[in-house]
Amino acid sequence: MSAVPAPRLFLCIELDEAAHAAVADLLSRLQKAAQFTPARFGWVAPESLHLTLYFLGPTPGESAAKLGQALERKLAQIDTFDIDIRHLGYFPRESGEPPKVLWTSVYNPPEALKAVRDLCADSLRESGLPVPDQAFHPHITLARIKSTKGLREFQRVSQTYDYVKCGRSTVTRVTLMESITGDGPAVYRPYGTFPLKNCTR
């Protein structure tokens, strides 16, 4: 009998209802704009919009359970806070490589966001898991760019959204999310949720 593969996990922040609706609306508008250009994108499904803190990859269930215990204890130290979501951008930004990702950013990230990520790193260490060496530029991925052909044309027709404001999202918890891959796009399913201090919902 073959062993059950370890779940592919990542730590993230999900948007509150109002911010999620605003970003999903932006996503829809950009998809419509792209139809008038040769640019090709792999668009994120609206239900999958999130802010990634750490991508962990395959994680044994026992380690995930220890991580959950540490997250539950540590994150309760941080008060809920807001993040401000605005502007369009591309990764990479300055390396000279062709753009690969279209995103909307967290504007002027608050110190509380860094504190949450640091506590996630502490929780990983405490549970015996490595802390991924991943740069942190807080953003919500909207699409992965499949071909840069026609990208300049897309940027021209979408420039009205370059300084878009999607509003503020209240951060009340961190989600340990499972990424389930198959023939189509990855499906995300909460593996565990860990509330911040003063979370009432």
Secondary structure, DSSP 8 states (H G I E B T S, - for coil): -------EEEEEE---HHHHHHHHHHHHHHHHHHTTSS-EEEE--GGG--EEEEEEEE--HHHHHHHHHHHHHHHTTSB-EEEEEEEEEEESSSSSS---EEEEEEES--HHHHHHHHHHHHHHHHTT----------EEEEEEEEE-TTHHHHHHHTGGGTT-EEEEEEE-EEEEEEEE-SSSS-EEEEEEEEE-BT---
